[in-house]
Amino acid sequence: MTQAPRTAPEAAEAAPEVIRCAWPGLSDPLYLAYHDEEWGRPVTGDDKVFERVTLEAFQSGLSWLTILRKRENFRAAFDGFSIAKVAAYTEKDVERLLGDAGIVRNRAKVEAAIHNARVATDLPGGLSDLVWRFAEPDSPRPRTLADVPAVTPGSTALAKELKRHGFRFVGPTTAYALMQAIGLVDDHVEGCVALSAR
């Protein structure tokens, strides 16, 4: 006797539940792709780390999705976040950036990005090396979003070290967001689908 095919509700019940960190939600494909394929994975190299430091600073007071949607515009406006190129920007570039509707037009943040590039050019060992000294590979994996801190002693120390070198817009909360984004800590919750995709 042939078994009757399962109805749609029965098939749905049989599908395994996908566990994912709650913060990206489920509706925006760009946000989901960022969570699943980028967030928490190691990022190294001075220019790549500079990009993340800069974007985290621009995100301050805004949603990360706003920055993510403008990321390609930021990359074009800031010469691919080449530290050497951004460090050479002049007041003319500041005005150009403030006139660019494709990015967040905030004078303090634009000027901080240029200032931070200049500071980064003078770092012994480079920006990536400095930031990665604060990696916390053994930090406990959060069970839920409620277990994920906004600030840690490590992010406070990283912010302090960046500020000691002259960086701007790098407080402990921004520093922790950077640590999460580039893999210094791994805050994907237990069982998150992004972990199995690595």
Secondary structure, DSSP 8 states (H G I E B T S, - for coil): -------HHHHHHHS------STT-SS-HHHHHHHHHTTTS---SHHHHHHHHHHHHHHTTS-HHHHHHHHHHHHHHTGGG-HHHHHT--HHHHHHHHT-TTS---HHHHHHHHHHHHHHHT-TT-HHHHHHTT--TT----SSGGG--S--HHHHHHHHHHHHTT--S--HHHHHHHHHHTTSS----TT-HHHHT-
